[in-house]
Structures are given as C-alpha cells and as structure tokens.
Amino acid sequence: MRLGVAFGALALGLVIVAAVAFASAGQNQTALGDLTQNDVAALELAAALGERTQAIGHKTAQHLYVFDGDLGRRRRSTRRSPR
C-alpha cells in the first residue's frame, strides 16, 4: 500500500515537472521570436562576442600549451591576436 502511494506521488511530481517545463519552453520560444524580430543588431553583437571569445580562448591555449618551448612560434602567436 505504501509503495503504491509513493509511486503515485512520484508520478504526480513528474507530471508537475513536465507541465512546468512545457510552459517554460513556450515562454522561451515567444521571447526568442521577439528577439529575432526586434533586436537583430543586439543578436549580431552577441554572436560576434561569442566568436571573439572563442578565438581568444583558442589563441590563449595555443600560446600556453601548443607552442610551449618554441619561443619563435609563441612570439608570432602573440602578434596575431584577434581584434
């Protein structure tokens, strides 16, 4: 009897979590639609910022680990920083 009640409570909790997730996904979809229609410039800036951040991280890893010990390549890698 107690096991059945526990599984029932678990199932009810899962249904509640699924309903909240579904409602949240719908709100996010609406917000994304508004963003793509109204804030195109901001979206472009955010994408460019993400690309620059990734490039800086890649260059930093190359400088610290890939070119470790090769001073000539390390110096050249510092001159070609992303702008």
MARGUVEX-588916 format. One record per atom (N, C-alpha, C, O): residue number from 1; atom name; residue in three letters; z, y, x. Coordinates in Angstrom, 3 decimals, decimal comma, padded with zeros to 6 digits, always signed. Each point is the difference from the previous one (the first is absolute). Example, Ala and Ser with C-alpha at 12.3 -4.5 7.8 and 13.67 -1.06 7.14 Angstrom:
BEGIN
i=1	at=N	aa=ala	w=+007,800	v=-005,690	u=+013,190
i=1	at=CA	aa=ala	w=+000,000	v=+001,190	u=-000,890
i=1	at=C	aa=ala	w=+000,000	v=+001,200	u=+000,900
i=1	at=O	aa=ala	w=+000,665	v=-000,019	u=+001,036
i=2	at=N	aa=ser	w=-001,385	v=+001,069	u=-001,386
i=2	at=CA	aa=ser	w=+000,060	v=+001,190	u=+000,820
i=2	at=C	aa=ser	w=+000,730	v=+001,090	u=-000,770
i=2	at=O	aa=ser	w=+000,169	v=+001,108	u=+000,509
END
This chain:
BEGIN
i=1	at=N	aa=met	w=+000,000	v=-001,196	u=+000,825
i=1	at=CA	aa=met	w=+000,000	v=+001,196	u=-000,825
i=1	at=C	aa=met	w=+000,000	v=+001,259	u=+000,868
i=1	at=O	aa=met	w=-000,796	v=+000,914	u=-000,216
i=2	at=N	aa=arg	w=+001,695	v=-000,878	u=+001,196
i=2	at=CA	aa=arg	w=+000,065	v=+001,183	u=+000,861
i=2	at=C	aa=arg	w=-001,277	v=+000,160	u=+000,826
i=2	at=O	aa=arg	w=-000,458	v=+001,117	u=+000,243
i=3	at=N	aa=leu	w=-000,103	v=-002,232	u=+000,179
i=3	at=CA	aa=leu	w=-001,227	v=+000,048	u=+000,775
i=3	at=C	aa=leu	w=-001,144	v=+000,580	u=-000,833
i=3	at=O	aa=leu	w=-000,807	v=+000,779	u=+000,508
i=4	at=N	aa=gly	w=+000,740	v=-001,152	u=-001,767
i=4	at=CA	aa=gly	w=-001,032	v=+000,544	u=-000,893
i=4	at=C	aa=gly	w=+000,171	v=+001,499	u=-000,202
i=4	at=O	aa=gly	w=-000,983	v=+000,740	u=-000,028
i=5	at=N	aa=val	w=+002,218	v=-000,292	u=-000,112
i=5	at=CA	aa=val	w=+000,269	v=+001,433	u=-000,167
i=5	at=C	aa=val	w=-000,379	v=+000,757	u=+001,276
i=5	at=O	aa=val	w=-000,557	v=+001,096	u=-000,061
i=6	at=N	aa=ala	w=+000,865	v=-001,693	u=+001,213
i=6	at=CA	aa=ala	w=-000,327	v=+000,644	u=+001,274
i=6	at=C	aa=ala	w=-001,510	v=+000,131	u=+000,172
i=6	at=O	aa=ala	w=-000,486	v=+001,052	u=+000,417
i=7	at=N	aa=phe	w=-000,255	v=-002,104	u=-000,732
i=7	at=CA	aa=phe	w=-001,451	v=+000,079	u=+000,097
i=7	at=C	aa=phe	w=-000,581	v=+000,975	u=-001,015
i=7	at=O	aa=phe	w=-000,982	v=+000,683	u=+000,288
i=8	at=N	aa=gly	w=+001,573	v=-000,615	u=-001,458
i=8	at=CA	aa=gly	w=-000,440	v=+000,981	u=-000,998
i=8	at=C	aa=gly	w=+000,215	v=+001,421	u=+000,484
i=8	at=O	aa=gly	w=-000,865	v=+000,857	u=-000,180
i=9	at=N	aa=ala	w=+002,010	v=-000,601	u=+000,791
i=9	at=CA	aa=ala	w=+000,280	v=+001,330	u=+000,539
i=9	at=C	aa=ala	w=-000,953	v=+000,325	u=+001,146
i=9	at=O	aa=ala	w=-000,455	v=+001,136	u=+000,133
i=10	at=N	aa=leu	w=+000,159	v=-002,128	u=+000,685
i=10	at=CA	aa=leu	w=-000,942	v=+000,196	u=+001,096
i=10	at=C	aa=leu	w=-001,389	v=+000,335	u=-000,542
i=10	at=O	aa=leu	w=-000,662	v=+000,910	u=+000,498
i=11	at=N	aa=ala	w=+000,232	v=-001,634	u=-001,498
i=11	at=CA	aa=ala	w=-001,311	v=+000,262	u=-000,598
i=11	at=C	aa=ala	w=-000,042	v=+001,386	u=-000,635
i=11	at=O	aa=ala	w=-001,002	v=+000,704	u=+000,121
i=12	at=N	aa=leu	w=+002,066	v=-000,311	u=-000,789
i=12	at=CA	aa=leu	w=+000,061	v=+001,326	u=-000,603
i=12	at=C	aa=leu	w=-000,064	v=+001,080	u=+001,080
i=12	at=O	aa=leu	w=-000,682	v=+001,010	u=-000,175
i=13	at=N	aa=gly	w=+001,377	v=-001,213	u=+001,273
i=13	at=CA	aa=gly	w=-000,039	v=+000,954	u=+001,108
i=13	at=C	aa=gly	w=-001,396	v=+000,112	u=+000,587
i=13	at=O	aa=gly	w=-000,448	v=+001,100	u=+000,323
i=14	at=N	aa=leu	w=-000,244	v=-002,216	u=-000,181
i=14	at=CA	aa=leu	w=-001,362	v=+000,026	u=+000,527
i=14	at=C	aa=leu	w=-000,951	v=+000,733	u=-000,941
i=14	at=O	aa=leu	w=-000,892	v=+000,714	u=+000,459
i=15	at=N	aa=val	w=+001,070	v=-000,880	u=-001,758
i=15	at=CA	aa=val	w=-000,834	v=+000,707	u=-000,971
i=15	at=C	aa=val	w=+000,247	v=+001,507	u=+000,085
i=15	at=O	aa=val	w=-000,939	v=+000,791	u=-000,088
i=16	at=N	aa=ile	w=+002,198	v=-000,396	u=+000,259
i=16	at=CA	aa=ile	w=+000,323	v=+001,423	u=+000,116
i=16	at=C	aa=ile	w=-000,618	v=+000,590	u=+001,270
i=16	at=O	aa=ile	w=-000,569	v=+001,091	u=-000,027
i=17	at=N	aa=val	w=+000,685	v=-001,818	u=+001,131
i=17	at=CA	aa=val	w=-000,581	v=+000,472	u=+001,261
i=17	at=C	aa=val	w=-001,521	v=+000,115	u=-000,126
i=17	at=O	aa=val	w=-000,583	v=+000,974	u=+000,474
i=18	at=N	aa=ala	w=-000,055	v=-001,941	u=-001,099
i=18	at=CA	aa=ala	w=-001,450	v=+000,052	u=-000,173
i=18	at=C	aa=ala	w=-000,405	v=+001,181	u=-000,879
i=18	at=O	aa=ala	w=-001,005	v=+000,655	u=+000,279
i=19	at=N	aa=ala	w=+001,765	v=-000,372	u=-001,330
i=19	at=CA	aa=ala	w=-000,320	v=+001,131	u=-000,877
i=19	at=C	aa=ala	w=+000,136	v=+001,323	u=+000,741
i=19	at=O	aa=ala	w=-000,843	v=+000,884	u=-000,152
i=20	at=N	aa=val	w=+001,888	v=-000,742	u=+000,945
i=20	at=CA	aa=val	w=+000,192	v=+001,235	u=+000,769
i=20	at=C	aa=val	w=-001,119	v=+000,164	u=+001,033
i=20	at=O	aa=val	w=-000,509	v=+001,104	u=+000,194
i=21	at=N	aa=ala	w=+000,129	v=-002,194	u=+000,465
i=21	at=CA	aa=ala	w=-001,070	v=+000,061	u=+000,994
i=21	at=C	aa=ala	w=-001,324	v=+000,372	u=-000,652
i=21	at=O	aa=ala	w=-000,770	v=+000,781	u=+000,560
i=22	at=N	aa=phe	w=+000,501	v=-001,331	u=-001,732
i=22	at=CA	aa=phe	w=-001,241	v=+000,308	u=-000,702
i=22	at=C	aa=phe	w=-000,052	v=+001,470	u=-000,408
i=22	at=O	aa=phe	w=-001,037	v=+000,648	u=+000,140
i=23	at=N	aa=ala	w=+002,151	v=-000,123	u=-000,644
i=23	at=CA	aa=ala	w=+000,048	v=+001,410	u=-000,395
i=23	at=C	aa=ala	w=-000,157	v=+000,902	u=+001,217
i=23	at=O	aa=ala	w=-000,692	v=+001,016	u=-000,065
i=24	at=N	aa=ser	w=+001,326	v=-001,376	u=+001,165
i=24	at=CA	aa=ser	w=-000,103	v=+000,796	u=+001,228
i=24	at=C	aa=ser	w=-001,420	v=-000,014	u=+000,552
i=24	at=O	aa=ser	w=-000,489	v=+001,027	u=+000,471
i=25	at=N	aa=ala	w=-000,172	v=-002,170	u=-000,523
i=25	at=CA	aa=ala	w=-001,379	v=-000,088	u=+000,472
i=25	at=C	aa=ala	w=-000,914	v=+000,878	u=-000,843
i=25	at=O	aa=ala	w=-000,919	v=+000,619	u=+000,536
i=26	at=N	aa=gly	w=+001,146	v=-000,554	u=-001,820
i=26	at=CA	aa=gly	w=-000,791	v=+000,862	u=-000,869
i=26	at=C	aa=gly	w=+000,189	v=+001,466	u=+000,333
i=26	at=O	aa=gly	w=-000,965	v=+000,765	u=-000,003
i=27	at=N	aa=gln	w=+002,200	v=-000,361	u=+000,292
i=27	at=CA	aa=gln	w=+000,267	v=+001,388	u=+000,378
i=27	at=C	aa=gln	w=-000,653	v=+000,338	u=+001,337
i=27	at=O	aa=gln	w=-000,542	v=+001,092	u=+000,171
i=28	at=N	aa=asn	w=+000,593	v=-002,031	u=+000,777
i=28	at=CA	aa=asn	w=-000,625	v=+000,233	u=+001,297
i=28	at=C	aa=asn	w=-001,514	v=+000,127	u=-000,131
i=28	at=O	aa=asn	w=-000,614	v=+000,813	u=+000,691
i=29	at=N	aa=gln	w=+000,012	v=-001,602	u=-001,563
i=29	at=CA	aa=gln	w=-001,441	v=+000,072	u=-000,219
i=29	at=C	aa=gln	w=-000,385	v=+001,365	u=-000,571
i=29	at=O	aa=gln	w=-001,013	v=+000,576	u=+000,397
i=30	at=N	aa=thr	w=+001,810	v=-000,063	u=-001,318
i=30	at=CA	aa=thr	w=-000,264	v=+001,318	u=-000,573
i=30	at=C	aa=thr	w=+000,116	v=+001,089	u=+001,064
i=30	at=O	aa=thr	w=-000,835	v=+000,901	u=+000,076
i=31	at=N	aa=ala	w=+001,889	v=-000,997	u=+000,750
i=31	at=CA	aa=ala	w=+000,194	v=+000,995	u=+001,063
i=31	at=C	aa=ala	w=-001,137	v=-000,065	u=+001,017
i=31	at=O	aa=ala	w=-000,450	v=+001,033	u=+000,496
i=32	at=N	aa=leu	w=-000,008	v=-002,225	u=-000,188
i=32	at=CA	aa=leu	w=-001,105	v=-000,152	u=+000,946
i=32	at=C	aa=leu	w=-001,287	v=+000,591	u=-000,569
i=32	at=O	aa=leu	w=-000,774	v=+000,621	u=+000,729
i=33	at=N	aa=gly	w=+000,545	v=-000,809	u=-002,017
i=33	at=CA	aa=gly	w=-001,171	v=+000,590	u=-000,644
i=33	at=C	aa=gly	w=+000,034	v=+001,518	u=+000,049
i=33	at=O	aa=gly	w=-001,017	v=+000,640	u=+000,264
i=34	at=N	aa=asp	w=+002,188	v=-000,063	u=-000,518
i=34	at=CA	aa=asp	w=+000,135	v=+001,461	u=+000,090
i=34	at=C	aa=asp	w=-000,231	v=+000,483	u=+001,425
i=34	at=O	aa=asp	w=-000,638	v=+001,032	u=+000,211
i=35	at=N	aa=leu	w=+001,148	v=-001,766	u=+000,762
i=35	at=CA	aa=leu	w=-000,150	v=+000,392	u=+001,397
i=35	at=C	aa=leu	w=-001,459	v=-000,018	u=+000,427
i=35	at=O	aa=leu	w=-000,463	v=+000,929	u=+000,661
i=36	at=N	aa=thr	w=-000,259	v=-001,968	u=-001,030
i=36	at=CA	aa=thr	w=-001,395	v=-000,098	u=+000,425
i=36	at=C	aa=thr	w=-000,893	v=+001,028	u=-000,689
i=36	at=O	aa=thr	w=-001,045	v=+000,364	u=+000,538
i=37	at=N	aa=gln	w=+001,436	v=+000,103	u=-001,704
i=37	at=CA	aa=gln	w=-000,815	v=+000,988	u=-000,705
i=37	at=C	aa=gln	w=+000,347	v=+001,434	u=+000,372
i=37	at=O	aa=gln	w=-000,876	v=+000,865	u=-000,006
i=38	at=N	aa=asn	w=+002,120	v=-000,601	u=+000,326
i=38	at=CA	aa=asn	w=+000,436	v=+001,387	u=+000,187
i=38	at=C	aa=asn	w=+000,280	v=+000,387	u=+001,447
i=38	at=O	aa=asn	w=-000,238	v=+001,146	u=+000,382
i=39	at=N	aa=asp	w=+000,728	v=-002,053	u=+000,412
i=39	at=CA	aa=asp	w=+000,448	v=+000,339	u=+001,343
i=39	at=C	aa=asp	w=-000,838	v=-000,692	u=+001,062
i=39	at=O	aa=asp	w=+000,536	v=-000,697	u=+000,862
i=40	at=N	aa=val	w=-001,832	v=+000,884	u=-000,919
i=40	at=CA	aa=val	w=-000,901	v=-000,657	u=+000,945
i=40	at=C	aa=val	w=+000,241	v=+000,515	u=+001,422
i=40	at=O	aa=val	w=-000,013	v=-000,779	u=+000,953
i=41	at=N	aa=ala	w=+000,230	v=+002,080	u=-000,812
i=41	at=CA	aa=ala	w=+000,235	v=+000,566	u=+001,338
i=41	at=C	aa=ala	w=+001,280	v=-000,579	u=+000,605
i=41	at=O	aa=ala	w=+000,025	v=-000,343	u=+001,182
i=42	at=N	aa=ala	w=+001,014	v=+000,235	u=-001,968
i=42	at=CA	aa=ala	w=+001,253	v=-000,562	u=+000,500
i=42	at=C	aa=ala	w=-000,180	v=-001,466	u=+000,357
i=42	at=O	aa=ala	w=+000,575	v=-000,473	u=+000,980
i=43	at=N	aa=leu	w=-001,354	v=-000,241	u=-001,751
i=43	at=CA	aa=leu	w=-000,253	v=-001,401	u=+000,284
i=43	at=C	aa=leu	w=-000,780	v=-000,156	u=+001,308
i=43	at=O	aa=leu	w=+000,280	v=-000,910	u=+000,780
i=44	at=N	aa=glu	w=-001,246	v=+001,781	u=-000,537
i=44	at=CA	aa=glu	w=-000,753	v=-000,030	u=+001,258
i=44	at=C	aa=glu	w=+000,903	v=+000,302	u=+001,192
i=44	at=O	aa=glu	w=-000,111	v=-000,641	u=+001,045
i=45	at=N	aa=leu	w=+001,003	v=+001,616	u=-001,201
i=45	at=CA	aa=leu	w=+000,931	v=+000,332	u=+001,076
i=45	at=C	aa=leu	w=+000,954	v=-001,156	u=+000,287
i=45	at=O	aa=leu	w=+000,301	v=-000,288	u=+001,158
i=46	at=N	aa=ala	w=+000,167	v=-000,365	u=-002,201
i=46	at=CA	aa=ala	w=+000,904	v=-001,135	u=+000,191
i=46	at=C	aa=ala	w=-000,716	v=-001,151	u=+000,699
i=46	at=O	aa=ala	w=+000,589	v=-000,668	u=+000,850
i=47	at=N	aa=ala	w=-001,840	v=+000,432	u=-001,196
i=47	at=CA	aa=ala	w=-000,764	v=-001,063	u=+000,661
i=47	at=C	aa=ala	w=-000,244	v=+000,341	u=+001,462
i=47	at=O	aa=ala	w=+000,109	v=-000,869	u=+000,865
i=48	at=N	aa=ala	w=-000,439	v=+002,123	u=-000,579
i=48	at=CA	aa=ala	w=-000,222	v=+000,413	u=+001,387
i=48	at=C	aa=ala	w=+001,289	v=-000,107	u=+000,807
i=48	at=O	aa=ala	w=-000,024	v=-000,405	u=+001,162
i=49	at=N	aa=leu	w=+001,134	v=+000,763	u=-001,767
i=49	at=CA	aa=leu	w=+001,287	v=-000,107	u=+000,680
i=49	at=C	aa=leu	w=+000,319	v=-001,453	u=+000,335
i=49	at=O	aa=leu	w=+000,495	v=-000,298	u=+001,087
i=50	at=N	aa=gly	w=-000,779	v=-000,598	u=-002,015
i=50	at=CA	aa=gly	w=+000,225	v=-001,417	u=+000,254
i=50	at=C	aa=gly	w=-000,865	v=-000,529	u=+001,128
i=50	at=O	aa=gly	w=+000,459	v=-000,783	u=+000,831
i=51	at=N	aa=glu	w=-001,714	v=+001,213	u=-000,804
i=51	at=CA	aa=glu	w=-000,899	v=-000,442	u=+001,073
i=51	at=C	aa=glu	w=+000,453	v=+000,532	u=+001,354
i=51	at=O	aa=glu	w=-000,025	v=-000,724	u=+000,995
i=52	at=N	aa=arg	w=+000,439	v=+001,991	u=-000,957
i=52	at=CA	aa=arg	w=+000,474	v=+000,578	u=+001,264
i=52	at=C	aa=arg	w=+001,268	v=-000,691	u=+000,488
i=52	at=O	aa=arg	w=+000,150	v=-000,266	u=+001,192
i=53	at=N	aa=thr	w=+000,744	v=-000,018	u=-002,103
i=53	at=CA	aa=thr	w=+001,240	v=-000,684	u=+000,370
i=53	at=C	aa=thr	w=-000,299	v=-001,367	u=+000,588
i=53	at=O	aa=thr	w=+000,600	v=-000,396	u=+000,999
i=54	at=N	aa=gln	w=-001,519	v=-000,319	u=-001,610
i=54	at=CA	aa=gln	w=-000,385	v=-001,312	u=+000,513
i=54	at=C	aa=gln	w=-000,649	v=+000,119	u=+001,377
i=54	at=O	aa=gln	w=+000,277	v=-000,811	u=+000,883
i=55	at=N	aa=ala	w=-001,132	v=+001,805	u=-000,691
i=55	at=CA	aa=ala	w=-000,650	v=+000,191	u=+001,301
i=55	at=C	aa=ala	w=+001,011	v=+000,360	u=+001,076
i=55	at=O	aa=ala	w=-000,094	v=-000,486	u=+001,128
i=56	at=N	aa=ile	w=+001,051	v=+001,327	u=-001,463
i=56	at=CA	aa=ile	w=+001,028	v=+000,376	u=+000,974
i=56	at=C	aa=ile	w=+000,840	v=-001,206	u=+000,381
i=56	at=O	aa=ile	w=+000,320	v=-000,188	u=+001,174
i=57	at=N	aa=gly	w=+000,040	v=-000,629	u=-002,153
i=57	at=CA	aa=gly	w=+000,763	v=-001,216	u=+000,297
i=57	at=C	aa=gly	w=-000,778	v=-000,960	u=+000,882
i=57	at=O	aa=gly	w=+000,557	v=-000,611	u=+000,912
i=58	at=N	aa=his	w=-001,839	v=+000,485	u=-001,188
i=58	at=CA	aa=his	w=-000,845	v=-000,888	u=+000,811
i=58	at=C	aa=his	w=-000,104	v=+000,505	u=+001,435
i=58	at=O	aa=his	w=+000,137	v=-000,772	u=+000,949
i=59	at=N	aa=lys	w=-000,380	v=+002,068	u=-000,797
i=59	at=CA	aa=lys	w=-000,099	v=+000,576	u=+001,346
i=59	at=C	aa=lys	w=+001,326	v=-000,112	u=+000,755
i=59	at=O	aa=lys	w=+000,013	v=-000,250	u=+001,205
i=60	at=N	aa=thr	w=+001,091	v=+000,435	u=-001,912
i=60	at=CA	aa=thr	w=+001,309	v=-000,121	u=+000,643
i=60	at=C	aa=thr	w=+000,236	v=-001,421	u=+000,485
i=60	at=O	aa=thr	w=+000,485	v=-000,207	u=+001,112
i=61	at=N	aa=ala	w=-000,825	v=-000,768	u=-001,940
i=61	at=CA	aa=ala	w=+000,169	v=-001,397	u=+000,409
i=61	at=C	aa=ala	w=-000,890	v=-000,332	u=+001,190
i=61	at=O	aa=ala	w=+000,427	v=-000,710	u=+000,911
i=62	at=N	aa=gln	w=-001,650	v=+001,210	u=-000,907
i=62	at=CA	aa=gln	w=-000,882	v=-000,230	u=+001,143
i=62	at=C	aa=gln	w=+000,583	v=+000,611	u=+001,267
i=62	at=O	aa=gln	w=+000,008	v=-000,626	u=+001,060
i=63	at=N	aa=his	w=+000,474	v=+001,840	u=-001,183
i=63	at=CA	aa=his	w=+000,535	v=+000,692	u=+001,164
i=63	at=C	aa=his	w=+001,223	v=-000,722	u=+000,556
i=63	at=O	aa=his	w=+000,155	v=-000,121	u=+001,215
i=64	at=N	aa=leu	w=+000,705	v=-000,356	u=-002,099
i=64	at=CA	aa=leu	w=+001,250	v=-000,601	u=+000,457
i=64	at=C	aa=leu	w=-000,135	v=-001,455	u=+000,424
i=64	at=O	aa=leu	w=+000,664	v=-000,429	u=+000,944
i=65	at=N	aa=tyr	w=-001,513	v=-000,340	u=-001,625
i=65	at=CA	aa=tyr	w=-000,013	v=-001,443	u=+000,231
i=65	at=C	aa=tyr	w=-001,299	v=-000,525	u=+000,589
i=65	at=O	aa=tyr	w=+000,035	v=-000,814	u=+000,923
i=66	at=N	aa=val	w=-001,171	v=+001,252	u=-001,425
i=66	at=CA	aa=val	w=-001,273	v=-000,556	u=+000,442
i=66	at=C	aa=val	w=-000,336	v=+000,476	u=+001,401
i=66	at=O	aa=val	w=-000,412	v=-000,790	u=+000,849
i=67	at=N	aa=phe	w=+000,590	v=+002,088	u=-000,608
i=67	at=CA	aa=phe	w=-000,359	v=+000,566	u=+001,293
i=67	at=C	aa=phe	w=+001,191	v=+000,063	u=+000,947
i=67	at=O	aa=phe	w=-000,031	v=+000,750	u=+000,976
i=68	at=N	aa=asp	w=+001,072	v=-001,516	u=-001,243
i=68	at=CA	aa=asp	w=+001,193	v=+000,018	u=+000,847
i=68	at=C	aa=asp	w=-000,356	v=-000,486	u=+001,399
i=68	at=O	aa=asp	w=-000,512	v=-001,106	u=+000,171
i=69	at=N	aa=gly	w=+000,782	v=+001,930	u=+000,812
i=69	at=CA	aa=gly	w=-000,290	v=-000,355	u=+001,378
i=69	at=C	aa=gly	w=-001,340	v=+000,510	u=+000,490
i=69	at=O	aa=gly	w=-000,213	v=+000,082	u=+001,210
i=70	at=N	aa=asp	w=-000,688	v=+000,260	u=-002,099
i=70	at=CA	aa=asp	w=-001,315	v=+000,527	u=+000,377
i=70	at=C	aa=asp	w=+000,043	v=+001,515	u=-000,183
i=70	at=O	aa=asp	w=-000,356	v=+000,518	u=-001,058
i=71	at=N	aa=leu	w=+000,798	v=+000,185	u=+002,105
i=71	at=CA	aa=leu	w=+000,253	v=+001,437	u=-000,125
i=71	at=C	aa=leu	w=-001,259	v=+000,798	u=-000,324
i=71	at=O	aa=leu	w=+000,073	v=+000,989	u=-000,730
i=72	at=N	aa=gly	w=-001,213	v=-001,397	u=+001,253
i=72	at=CA	aa=gly	w=-001,235	v=+000,715	u=-000,294
i=72	at=C	aa=gly	w=-000,347	v=-000,055	u=-001,477
i=72	at=O	aa=gly	w=-000,349	v=+001,020	u=-000,594
i=73	at=N	aa=arg	w=+000,439	v=-002,189	u=+000,001
i=73	at=CA	aa=arg	w=-000,316	v=-000,124	u=-001,437
i=73	at=C	aa=arg	w=+001,060	v=+000,688	u=-000,856
i=73	at=O	aa=arg	w=-000,317	v=+000,541	u=-001,059
i=74	at=N	aa=arg	w=+001,577	v=-000,557	u=+001,510
i=74	at=CA	aa=arg	w=+001,046	v=+000,684	u=-000,762
i=74	at=C	aa=arg	w=-000,261	v=+001,502	u=-000,020
i=74	at=O	aa=arg	w=+000,155	v=+000,646	u=-001,036
i=75	at=N	aa=arg	w=-000,553	v=-000,091	u=+002,181
i=75	at=CA	aa=arg	w=-000,280	v=+001,439	u=+000,048
i=75	at=C	aa=arg	w=-001,191	v=+000,353	u=-000,882
i=75	at=O	aa=arg	w=+000,014	v=+001,011	u=-000,701
i=76	at=N	aa=arg	w=-001,049	v=-001,856	u=+000,741
i=76	at=CA	aa=arg	w=-001,171	v=+000,266	u=-000,852
i=76	at=C	aa=arg	w=+000,361	v=-000,110	u=-001,475
i=76	at=O	aa=arg	w=-000,536	v=+000,748	u=-000,818
i=77	at=N	aa=ser	w=+001,434	v=-001,666	u=+000,461
i=77	at=CA	aa=ser	w=+000,360	v=-000,174	u=-001,407
i=77	at=C	aa=ser	w=+000,786	v=+001,190	u=-000,523
i=77	at=O	aa=ser	w=-000,071	v=+000,309	u=-001,189
i=78	at=N	aa=thr	w=+000,827	v=+000,371	u=+002,061
i=78	at=CA	aa=thr	w=+000,741	v=+001,165	u=-000,461
i=78	at=C	aa=thr	w=-000,912	v=+001,188	u=-000,240
i=78	at=O	aa=thr	w=+000,335	v=+000,872	u=-000,802
i=79	at=N	aa=arg	w=-001,482	v=-000,808	u=+001,473
i=79	at=CA	aa=arg	w=-000,926	v=+001,110	u=-000,196
i=79	at=C	aa=arg	w=-000,746	v=-000,115	u=-001,322
i=79	at=O	aa=arg	w=-000,409	v=+001,017	u=-000,560
i=80	at=N	aa=arg	w=+000,223	v=-002,225	u=+000,049
i=80	at=CA	aa=arg	w=-000,781	v=-000,211	u=-001,227
i=80	at=C	aa=arg	w=+000,901	v=-000,151	u=-001,209
i=80	at=O	aa=arg	w=-000,162	v=-000,947	u=-000,770
i=81	at=N	aa=ser	w=+001,102	v=+001,852	u=+000,584
i=81	at=CA	aa=ser	w=+000,890	v=-000,095	u=-001,148
i=81	at=C	aa=ser	w=-000,737	v=+000,457	u=-001,262
i=81	at=O	aa=ser	w=-000,832	v=+000,905	u=+000,070
i=82	at=N	aa=pro	w=+001,128	v=-001,524	u=-001,235
i=82	at=CA	aa=pro	w=-000,680	v=+000,382	u=-001,249
i=82	at=C	aa=pro	w=+000,430	v=+001,404	u=-000,438
i=82	at=O	aa=pro	w=+001,155	v=+000,394	u=+000,164
i=83	at=N	aa=arg	w=-002,093	v=+000,329	u=-000,713
i=83	at=CA	aa=arg	w=+000,308	v=+001,364	u=-000,451
i=83	at=C	aa=arg	w=-000,222	v=+000,126	u=-001,472
i=83	at=O	aa=arg	w=+000,206	v=+001,074	u=-000,566
END
